């Protein structure tokens, strides 16, 4: 299979009765059109095709292969970022909102990052890629159809940003996994490591940081593990209230307490050696400065502030994606301020 290419703007490729410019013009092929070349003449200059049911010829000068040696497309499909120098001032290949350097930067891809190209710009200089929950555009000059980095994971150049440029920690959802399969959460950042949990398609997961360019450190319940970022898409998978994820489990020590925020906005507070108290989330207000975190929450008689940041419970090596400052009554009903961490349930 070959693609019509190299034409001047607005021009078409002539289809002729024979292998030569002296033969009659019987039709035209548009730029980008895919044709099946059955044979090439002895000069190598003319390709034989079937055009509207008859044998015809087109100039090979204006045809390019659309398949790589592995059978993949040369213009769309899986590619790898290449040619990014160590210490690049942009931190990697800049992803833009549209095809051109004048458009807003919406993220950065590290050298060796795997991307899926959806289409190319008319001049071929820009590639539309799947990026986060949407699309972005990158320069075609920094994409390669072969992975020159091999199978070894690359150290993350910026552990605090996801592969799509999202500031971490952040919520991602599982994508690209078959309905009857799971995304394994592994003990170490490699495919041979022992699975410690499995995430169903579309399940939300809190990404804490990038361990390598291919593996993300995630928080799953009361465990920390690693997943392949190829199967993650930023956002989705979880109910929110004004942008604050629900289905949160927060806990703290001194004294031991837990705060459950369910998807239906039911809030359950449990203090050690005391009966559980229930309420309803009545407020989840983002910061007026950021339009996002920190969020102020209220569910009388409880209130607090939730921040999206790495948090430690002070008792283990487990990291959590949110911190919370909670105002709640103590065992005898006196208001107290407690500090803790939150994760997805």
C-alpha positions in Angstrom: 0.0 0.0 0.0 1.2 3.5 -0.9 0.1 7.0 -0.2 -0.1 9.9 -2.7 2.5 12.5 -1.4 4.8 15.3 -2.6 2.2 17.2 -4.7 2.0 20.9 -4.9 -0.8 22.6 -3.0 -4.1 21.9 -4.7 -2.6 19.6 -7.3 -3.6 16.0 -8.1 -1.7 12.9 -9.3 -2.6 11.9 -12.9 -3.7 8.3 -13.6 -2.6 7.1 -17.1 -3.4 4.3 -19.4 0.2 3.3 -19.7 3.6 3.6 -18.0 4.6 7.0 -19.3 3.6 10.6 -19.5 2.7 10.2 -23.2 -0.3 8.0 -22.3 -3.8 9.3 -21.9 -4.8 10.8 -18.5 -7.9 8.8 -17.4 -8.3 10.1 -13.9 -6.8 11.7 -10.8 -5.7 10.7 -7.3 -5.9 13.2 -4.4 -3.1 14.0 -1.9 -3.0 11.5 0.9 -5.1 8.9 -1.1 -4.0 5.3 -0.5 -3.5 3.0 -3.5 -2.5 -0.6 -3.9 0.6 -0.8 -6.3 0.4 -4.2 -8.0 3.8 -3.8 -9.9 6.5 -1.4 -11.0 7.7 -1.1 -14.6 11.3 -1.8 -15.6 12.3 1.8 -15.2 11.1 1.9 -11.6 9.3 5.2 -12.4 5.7 3.9 -12.9 3.5 1.9 -10.7 0.7 -0.3 -11.9 -2.7 0.1 -10.1 -6.3 -0.8 -10.7 -8.3 2.3 -11.3 -12.1 2.1 -11.7 -11.8 -1.6 -12.7 -9.0 -1.2 -15.2 -5.2 -1.5 -15.2 -3.6 2.0 -15.0 -0.3 3.6 -14.1 0.8 6.5 -11.8 4.2 8.1 -11.3 6.2 6.5 -8.4 7.7 9.9 -7.8 4.6 10.9 -5.9 4.0 7.7 -3.9 5.3 6.9 -0.5 5.0 3.7 1.5 2.5 3.7 4.3 3.8 0.6 5.9 6.9 0.0 8.0 8.8 -3.2 7.9 6.7 -4.4 10.9 3.5 -3.7 9.0 2.7 -0.5 10.9 1.8 2.8 9.2 4.7 5.2 8.5 2.4 8.2 9.3 0.0 7.0 12.0 0.0 4.5 14.9 2.7 3.9 17.5 5.8 6.1 17.5 8.5 7.1 20.0 9.9 10.5 20.9 13.5 10.8 19.8 16.3 13.4 19.4 15.7 15.2 22.7 19.0 16.4 24.1 19.9 16.0 27.7 19.2 19.3 29.5 16.7 20.4 26.9 15.4 23.8 28.0 11.8 22.7 27.4 12.3 19.5 29.4 11.3 17.4 26.3 9.1 17.4 23.2 6.5 20.2 23.7 2.9 19.2 23.1 0.8 22.0 21.7 -2.9 22.7 21.4 -2.7 23.0 17.6 -0.3 22.3 14.8 2.3 25.1 15.1 4.8 26.7 17.5 2.5 29.7 18.0 -0.1 27.6 19.8 -0.2 27.1 23.6 2.0 24.4 25.1 -0.2 21.9 27.0 2.5 19.3 28.0 5.9 17.8 27.5 7.0 14.3 26.5 10.4 12.9 27.6 12.8 11.3 25.1 11.7 7.7 24.4 8.1 8.3 25.4 5.6 6.2 23.4 2.8 8.1 21.6 -0.1 7.2 19.3 -0.2 9.3 16.2 -3.8 9.9 15.0 -3.1 11.9 11.9 -0.6 14.4 10.3 -0.9 18.0 9.3 -1.2 18.7 5.5 2.5 19.5 5.3 3.5 16.5 7.4 5.4 18.6 9.9 3.1 18.1 12.8 1.5 15.0 14.3 -1.8 14.8 16.2 -1.4 12.4 19.1 -3.6 11.0 21.8 -2.7 13.1 24.9 -4.3 12.8 28.3 -8.1 12.7 27.9 -7.9 14.5 24.5 -5.4 15.3 21.8 -2.3 17.4 21.2 0.2 18.2 18.5 3.9 17.6 18.3 6.7 18.2 15.8 7.0 15.2 13.4 10.8 15.8 13.4 11.1 14.3 16.9 9.1 11.1 16.2 10.5 7.7 15.2 8.8 4.5 14.1 11.4 2.5 16.0 12.2 2.5 19.6 15.9 3.2 19.8 15.8 3.0 23.6 15.0 -0.7 23.6 13.1 -2.3 26.5 15.0 -0.7 29.3 12.9 1.8 31.3 14.2 5.4 31.1 14.6 7.4 34.3 11.9 10.0 34.6 13.3 13.4 33.8 10.6 15.0 35.9 9.0 12.7 38.5 6.5 15.5 39.4 4.8 15.5 36.0 2.9 12.7 34.2 3.7 11.6 30.7 1.1 14.1 29.4 2.5 17.0 31.5 -0.1 16.8 34.3 1.2 17.9 37.7 1.4 15.0 40.1 -0.1 13.6 42.2 -3.3 13.4 40.0 -6.2 11.1 39.2 -5.9 8.9 36.1 -8.2 6.2 34.7 -7.4 2.8 33.2 -7.7 2.7 29.4 -6.7 0.4 26.6 -7.4 -2.7 28.7 -9.8 -5.4 27.5 -13.1 -5.7 29.3 -12.2 -9.1 30.7 -8.7 -8.1 31.7 -7.0 -5.9 34.4 -4.1 -3.6 34.6 -1.6 -5.1 37.0 -0.2 -3.0 39.8 3.3 -4.4 40.4 5.6 -4.3 43.4 8.5 -2.9 41.2 8.5 -0.7 38.0 8.9 -3.6 35.5 6.7 -6.1 33.8 8.4 -9.1 35.5 7.7 -7.9 39.0 5.1 -9.5 41.2 1.5 -8.2 40.8 0.1 -6.8 44.1 -3.3 -5.7 42.8 -5.3 -5.4 39.6 -7.3 -2.4 38.2 -10.4 -3.0 36.0 -10.9 -0.9 32.8 -12.0 2.7 33.5 -11.0 2.3 37.2 -9.6 5.4 38.8 -6.1 5.4 40.2 -4.1 8.0 42.0 -0.7 8.6 40.3 1.9 9.8 42.8 4.9 10.3 40.7 6.8 9.0 37.6 9.4 6.3 38.5 10.6 6.0 34.9 9.3 7.3 31.5 7.2 4.1 31.3 6.2 3.3 34.9 4.2 5.4 37.4 4.1 5.1 41.1 0.5 4.8 42.3 -1.5 4.6 45.5 -4.0 1.7 45.6 -5.9 1.6 48.9 -3.3 1.1 51.6 -0.6 0.0 49.2 1.9 1.7 46.9 2.8 0.0 43.5 3.6 0.7 39.9 1.7 0.6 36.6 2.6 1.0 33.0 1.6 4.5 31.9 0.7 3.3 28.5 -2.7 2.2 30.0 -3.5 5.4 31.8 -5.5 8.5 30.7 -5.6 11.6 32.8 -9.0 12.2 34.6 -12.2 10.2 34.5 -13.2 7.1 36.4 -14.4 8.9 39.6 -17.3 11.0 40.8 -16.5 14.5 41.8 -18.0 17.4 43.6 -16.9 20.7 42.1 -13.8 18.9 40.9 -13.0 17.2 44.2 -12.9 13.4 43.8 -15.4 11.5 45.9 -15.0 8.0 47.2 -12.1 9.2 49.4 -10.9 7.5 52.5 -9.0 9.8 54.9 -7.3 8.8 58.1 -5.0 10.1 60.8 -3.4 9.4 64.1 -3.2 10.9 67.5 -6.0 10.0 68.0 -6.8 7.4 65.3 -9.7 8.5 63.1 -11.1 7.9 59.6 -13.3 10.0 57.4 -15.1 8.4 54.5 -16.5 10.6 51.7 -18.7 8.4 49.5 -19.8 8.9 45.9 -23.3 9.8 47.1 -21.8 12.6 49.3 -22.4 10.6 52.6 -19.6 11.4 55.1 -18.8 8.9 57.8 -16.5 9.9 60.7 -15.0 7.3 63.0 -12.9 8.0 66.1 -11.2 5.2 67.9 -13.4 3.8 70.7 -16.3 6.0 69.7 -19.5 5.4 67.6 -19.4 6.3 63.9 -21.0 9.6 63.0 -22.7 10.3 59.6 -23.4 13.5 57.8 -23.7 14.8 54.2 -21.1 16.7 52.3 -22.6 20.2 51.9 -19.6 22.0 50.7 -16.6 21.3 48.4 -15.3 24.7 47.4 -12.1 25.1 45.3 -9.6 27.8 46.1 -10.6 31.2 44.5 -6.9 31.7 43.5 -6.4 28.4 41.6 -9.9 27.3 40.8 -8.8 23.9 42.2 -6.9 22.7 45.2 -6.9 23.3 48.1 -10.6 22.4 48.6 -12.6 23.6 51.6 -15.1 20.9 52.7 -18.0 20.9 55.2 -20.3 18.2 56.5 -21.6 19.4 59.8 -20.2 19.1 62.4 -17.1 18.4 60.3 -15.0 20.7 58.2 -11.6 20.8 56.7 -9.2 21.5 53.9 -8.0 18.9 51.4 -4.8 19.6 49.4 -3.5 17.5 46.5 0.1 16.8 47.5 2.2 13.9 48.7 1.3 12.9 52.2 2.8 10.4 54.7 0.9 8.8 57.6 4.0 9.0 59.7 3.8 5.2 60.5 4.8 3.6 57.2 6.6 4.2 53.9 3.2 4.4 52.1 2.6 7.7 50.2 -0.9 9.2 49.7 -2.0 11.7 47.1 -3.9 14.1 49.4 -3.4 15.7 52.7 -6.3 16.8 55.0 -6.6 19.2 57.9 -9.8 18.1 59.7 -11.9 20.0 62.2 -14.0 17.5 64.2 -15.2 16.8 67.7 -13.0 14.6 69.9 -14.3 11.7 72.1 -16.0 14.1 74.5 -17.4 16.4 71.9 -14.8 19.2 72.1 -13.7 20.6 68.7 -10.2 19.5 67.7 -7.9 19.9 64.7 -6.5 16.7 63.2 -4.1 16.0 60.4 -4.1 13.1 58.0 -3.9 11.7 54.5 -6.5 10.6 51.9 -6.6 8.0 49.1 -9.2 6.6 46.8 -11.3 3.8 48.1 
